[in-house]
């Protein structure tokens, strides 16, 4: 597993080095830092001083030679929030690496294989009523998801639709305390779960108007062996609005549904699957490379 992750993370550096020598590589990337701050002193209307920041790295490295294509994407995000008298909390935390190899079948269709890895950088905590962390509920490789798939991919300059009827989804919970709880769908005291099913992945990128770019990715997975009607969903939408060469505004929404991830209702205390939703809007610095 560590070797596979190392190879995937090494791809952008390899592609960047090759691009200068080999026009078969096409690379693009950006680094963005969004920041906000509020300071209040004797503010009659109330409120708290706060500070937040989100850093994002997006990178694509694509190879094309004859009928062979190899597309790689890297999405890293990490954010934090600091309010007065409250310890720093993370507000966003994503590692998402995809690699797709295709052989042209005819027209815009390709025989394709997909490898996708998802996890997070830092620990996530459950907090008590006094905003004190009491339990670790997630961390790097707890959970982590490795998805593989074989199928057909329709793609053009804007759109990619991958249909993979033979797919595997592997869930890792490499933390003994979390695995003992059976967190994220693994059996209690197990660190690993394997599923066989079907994957559909939709990717779309388009300049919807001048200096405004829409980038969206939708991942769907159905487990053939257990409750195939409960389709896992991971849908990201990012709208980038360019102000000038360095300033930009970014709107991000992220929705996740995983039937094996149980979320506790704060009122009833009952844990059940639920729709996870994150929205972020920020203005900051963007550097493209």
N, C-alpha and C positions, 0 to 999 in steps of 0.2 A: 504493500500500500504506500509506504513512504517513498519507494522508488518511483511508483507511478506518479505521485503528486509532484515529486522533484522534476520529473520529465515534463509534466504539463506546465509547471511554473517556469521552466527553462526555455520553453518555446518562444516567448516574445523576445528574449535577448538573442536567441539564435536567429530569429527572423530579422531583427533590426540589424544584426551584423551582416546578414546575407543580402539585405535590400540594396546596399550600396554596390554590390558586385553582381547581383542577379536580379533582373527586372521581373522575374517570375513571382517574386514576393511583393505583396501590397500590404503595407502596414499603416495603421492610424491609431492615435491614442490621445488621451487628455487627462490632466490632473486638475481637480477642482477642490477649492477650500471655501466652504460657505460658513459665515460667522455672524452671530447676532449677540447683542448685549443690551441690557436694561439696567440702569442705575437709579435707585429711588432713595431720597433722603427727606424725611418728614413729609411724605406724600399723603395728603389728606384722603385721597380716594382709595388708598390701600394698595396692596400688591407686594411683590418681592423683587429684589434685584436678582438678575439671572444672567447667565452667559451660556451660549451653546455654540458648537462647531461640528461640522461634518466634512470629512475628507473623502474624496472619491478618486479612484483610478479606473479608467476604462481603456482597454487596449484590444485591438484586433490585428491578427497576423494571418494573412491568407496567401495560399500558394496555388498557382494554376499553371499546368503544363500539359498541353494536348487534352486528353480526356480526363486527366487526373486533377482533382481539386482537394485542397486541405484547408479548412477554415477553423480558426482558433479565436476564441473570445475570452477576455479576462475582465471580471467585474469585482472590484474590491471597494468596500465602504466601511467607514467607522466614524461614529459620532458620539458626542457626550453632551450632557446638560449639567450645569452647576447653578443651583439656587442658593440664596443666602441661608446660612445655618444648616444646609443640607449637603451631605457628601456628594461627590461627583457620581453621576449615573451615566451609563452608556445609553444612547438613544438610537443607534443604528450599528449593525455589525454583520457584514456579509463577505463571504468568500465564494465566488462562483466562477468556475473555470470549465470551458467546453471545448472539445476538439471533435471535428467532424470530417471524415475522409470520404470522398466520393469519386465514382467513376461514371463518366457520362454514358447514359443509356440511349439518349436521343432527345432532341429538342432541349427543353429545360429540365429534363428529368435525369436524376443520378441514382445509381446504386450506392447507398451510403451506410456508414457505420458511425455511431455517436458514442462519445465518452463524456460524461459530465460529473463534476465533483462540486459539492456544496458543503460549507461548514461556516465557522465563525472564528474570530481572532481571540476574544477575551471571555471571561466568565460572565454569566448573567445571574442575577440574584433575585430572590424573593424578599420583599421588605415588609417590616411590621408597621404598625400604625404610627410609629415615631420615625419612620423613614430610615430605620437601621436594618442593614442586610442581615438576614437570619439563615438563609439556605442558598446553596448554589443550585440553580436549576438548569444550567447549561454551561458549556465551555468548549474549547477547541476539540474537535473529534467526539463531542458528546452534545448534540448529535453531529454526525457527518453522513452525507448521502453520496453514493457512487452509483450512477446510472449508465447502463450500456444498452445499445439498441442497434438492430440491423433492419434496413427497410429501404424505402424510396424517398428521395428528396426532390421537390420541385423548387427551383430557385431562379431568381433574376436579380437585377441590381437593387431592388427594394425589398423583395419578399423571399422568404424561405419557408416551406412547409414540409416537414419531415414526418413520415408515417412509418413507424417501426413496429410491426406486429410481433416481433421477437425481441423482447427487452428484459433486462434484469435490473432490479433496484435493490441496492445493498445498504442497509442502515447500520451505522456504527455508533455505539455508546461506550466509549473507552474511559469510563469513570465508574468505579465499583459501587459507589453510593447511589448513583442514578440507575445503573443497570439492576441493582438490587430492588429498585422500585418498579422495574419494568417500564422505564420511561421511553417515550418515543417509539413504542410498539415492539420493542424487543421482549423476549421472555424474561421473567425475573431471574437475575443473576447471570444472564447472558449478555455478551458485548456485541452481538452481531445478529442480523436478521436478513434473510434473502427472500426476494419475491420474484416471480416470473409473471410477465404481463405484456401489455402493449403501451407504446409511447407515441404521443403526437406532440410535436414542437413547432410553434409558429413564431417567426421573427419578421418584423417589419420596421424599416427605417426610411424616413422621407422628410424632405424639407417642405413643411406644410405652408410656409410663407417665408419671405426674406428674413434671414437670421433666426428662424424658429425651426427646430428639428424635433421630430417625434421619433422615439425609439421604443418599441415594445416587444416583449417576449412572453409567450404563453406556453407553459409546460403542462401536459396532461399525462397521467399514468393510471392504468387500470390493472389490478392484480387478478390474473386468471384464476388463481387457486383459492382466493378468499374474498367474498363480497365484491365481485367485479363491478357492481353498480356504483360503488363508492369510489369515485374518480378523484385522485389526488390532483390538486391544481396549484401552480405557482405562476403568478402573472405580475410582471413588472412593466410599468409605463414610466418613461422619462421624457420630459419636454425641456429642451435646452433653448434658452433665449439669449442670443448674443447681443451685448451692449456695444462692445468694441473688441479690440484684439485680446484684451485681458479680463474685462469684466463681463459677467454673465449672470443670468437668473436661471434656476433649475427647479422644476416641479417634478416630484417623484411620488408615485403610488406603488404599493406592493401588497398584493393579496395572496394569502396562502391558505389552502385547505388540505389537511392531511388527516384521514380518518383514524390514523394510529397515534396522533398527538392529542392527548387529552388536556383540556383547559378547565381549571377549577372555577366555578361560579362563586364570586365573593359573597353572595347572599345566601346561597343554599349549601355551599361547600361540596357540591356534586361536580365531578369531573366528567367531561364529555367532549367529543370533537366539536370544533367551532371554527368559524371563519376568522382568520387573522388579517388585520389591516394596518398598514403604515402609510402615512402621508407626510411628505416633507417639502417645504418650499424655502428657498434661500437665495441670497445674492452674494456673490463672492468672486474670487479670482480663478481664472481658468488658463492653463497653459497647455497648448496642443503640441504634439510631437509625432 
